Amino acid sequence: YKQAACHAAGIFTRDFRRHERCCQILVTVPQCLGILLLSPTLACTTWSQRLQYVIFDEVHTLGDAAQGQIWEQLLLLVQCPFVALSATLGDSKRFAAWLGSVEQKRGLAAGRKMVLVEHRERYNDLKPWIFDGSDLQELHPFFALQRRRGAKARSLRLVPEDALRLHDAMLEAEPSSVGDLEPSVFFSGVPTRSWDLSMCHAREWEQALKERFESLPANVRALVINKVGAGTVAAFEAQQDDLGNGEGHYLRSNLPKLVHVLKTKEMLPAICFHNSKEGCFLLASSLFVALGQKEARYKKEHRYEQRGETIKAELGELRGKLNKVDLDKNLPSATQRGWVMRHNELVNEFNLMLGIIPEFAVFVPGQKPTSRSELEEIFAPTPPRFDNGFNVKNKLHVLLLRGIGVHHSSLPKRYRECVERLFRLRRLGIVISTSTLAVGINMPSKTSVFAGDSIFLDSMQFQQEAGRAGRRGFDLRGHTVFFGLPRCKVEQLLCSELPAMQGNLTICPATVARLLLRHHSLSGSAHQEGLTAGIERLLYSPLAATAGSGQQADVGRHLLPLQVAHHFRFCIEYLRLERIVDESLVPSDLTGFIAHIFWEQPSNFAVAVLLRAGVFEQLCRDPNFRTEDLMVVMCHLFGRTPATPRSLLEGPSGSGQSTKSRKGVLPELPPLVANALREHSARVVEGMATYQQWFAHAFAKELGADNTLPLSKVCVEPPLRNPSAHDFQPLAVSARSAFVALSGHGDHFESAYDLCTSVRTELHMDPQLLPVVEPDGEALNSYMLDFFKHGQMEVLKRDSGVAHSVLWTQLDNFFNILRSISAAMRRRAGSAQYRGTQTAFADKEVVAAFASLSDEFESKWKAVGASFGEV
């Protein structure tokens, strides 16, 4: 390599990092790439200047409401050439046009342009099936045309045998419709009439059949659809009868049957997608229990217990004989060698009897069950922070012994890694997962099972999850199985087009603070101009402003870049007024602190405001101060979860009871803290309302009349004025919706929620723009505080009302936040003291209090972390 100290590859994720700044190829995730690009440190600045190319995989995630913002930021900020990849990109031409317009504004290198490369064929086919409660039935996609008006046949993909069934049905319904589409005629051009047909030949015939089908009269098409879809419709009707007891019961009781069928038809390994984290474990447990019960019955029928006793008795006799012979001094005789061989045979037979019988485990044909010693070896090499390796008391670990894995984001990282590794090695037959395995993880399977319905299962998620099956280089054909989904949902999934990506870019105060830090660190550098150009692209080239962006495309779309720039100015003004940056926009220590935990907006701003106002100093200097008091404040800012209805109903009776007396409800904030947060919230809401009113006045002509009803989108003309004394006159408003103003509300907004939900439709408003934590909202769950008090996970799972799968994520996030805040405080306080500058972190008691809270929480979290995976 050109640089001796540079490694070939590095990795940077939230959970793991290695050689991230000294490698030639870095594998990372968008959030971490954003950290490297916007970090003001010299090391990251040097790294970003070395960046030559970027490959963005799964770029369709830009349309996701939760993650899309960081994707759009990176595509607009990155300076080097890049490749954007996706297998499920809806409206790719519009997306390419947007990227092309962005490239035109870069002006980096002469001749650089955007190129769109499309490939619309899979390497192999996906065969759809439906499980009817007893067996797999072939699903012909054309059945979906029976009830979905407007659905087009050309949008449905057919495997060759389904195309042949369509041909036969068309021939029966209208013999003259397929004359030139007879296989012997259509494929007559194949060289030497060898009938060595490729997928391209089959696809051409399929397209021709679908075009001919769409040209048939409606009554003929109906006959064809009924013919090819009869078996599929019957399977859905049979399934519907069994779904009467509830989806969960149906899935748990029938999953063992489905897995047996998949194993019999050699359709393993499989990934079973289910959108409930708790449901994933319940499905895996039901399968484990069913297999164990079958194995127990088999062993009983074949008298395993009696055979075991016989082996023990014979082993005892052989060991007695062998103990009388000194094999070290005398060479064994032929008889004695026979004893040794027989002893070893019996030991092996006994160990096999104690182990899992392969017929009662879920494994790929040709693979043997994974032994306990193998799992111990896999878990052992690099144990995680709170994991002591394979644990037979952990139900998740024991599932692996029967070839069953579970995968979702709330499971410990080490367990997920082991599941992924075992599945790639074909040592697991089935993994039951949420959508975490749909994107970005190499988990090639032969079958994708869709277990149960969910509002989150749309055409995009369906395409991603189905794409896990039949991966190139492993299988010639993949399979998709619908298991417990209603007919209408399957029809929707098969017929729906991929949604066009909607822009999700929001310029929030945390992003602006990071940009200012980065810009300041590049002062006097040639790279500062490039960052300035990137900021301009963020402001004036959002994806949502391009044609075809839904609501914004129809109303005020051309004003969106101006609104984004307007929001950027608000963020700058907010940071100045709160003294997070000075009048010259030079960052302070609070700017760095906010950027250090930027992903926790608005909680990071709340901590910064309390630090700047000296609230933490007053709290820590109180003679009655306890670490628990600081914990209450942090629980109000981070990991906020609503209290359960049961908690709100429990507690002392009587009106006006305080949340402090209710079990499971977080105590109220100290008045000093609550007042500071209220004042901060009022300043932010008033400032944003003023900005929105000014924008509405300045662009009143472009925005037009606010006369569209919010739900029906019906335009209503204003009625003629009636001079009657009883004529109601709504308040004159500019920023607030005229519809809301009918109830007497003006342009004064009471809260951030009021501002975000009742501003007029044409004014872009996102809660991320308002970095406020309002202390007067709904009552919060006290699960974090309860854990801090007693550190008992079993009690917490029983009393908190929080789903078990969520507890791991929330507690681990809270632990990392406390550790990050404490480390940032110590580092910045020490640095400011060394330089002799003013800092919000100068109070030693505050720094010590956060360090004490972080250490105490860490000790309790580590104490239970090793056994937390037990469900």
KARASUL-V279862 format. One record per helix or strand of 2 or more residues. SS is the DSSP state (A for helix, B for strand). FROM is the first residue (numbers start at 0). TO is the last residue. If there is no record, write none. Layout:
SS_FROM_TO / SS_FROM_TO
//
This chain:
B_6_11 / B_16_17 / B_22_27 / A_29_37 / A_41_49 / B_52_55 / A_58_62 / A_67_76 / B_80_83 / A_91_105 / B_124_130 / B_135_137 / A_140_145 / A_152_154 / A_159_172 / A_174_180 / A_182_185 / A_190_192 / A_198_213 / A_217_244 / A_246_263 / B_269_272 / A_276_300 / A_303_322 / A_333_353 / A_357_359 / A_371_379 / A_394_400 / B_403_406 / A_412_423 / B_429_432 / A_434_436 / B_446_450 / A_458_465 / B_476_482 / A_486_494 / A_508_520 / A_527_539 / A_542_544 / A_550_553 / A_556_576 / A_588_595 / A_597_599 / A_602_611 / A_614_619 / A_626_636 / A_644_648 / A_658_660 / A_670_697 / A_699_702 / A_737_740 / A_751_757 / A_766_768 / B_779_780 / A_782_789 / A_792_798 / A_803_834 / A_843_864
//
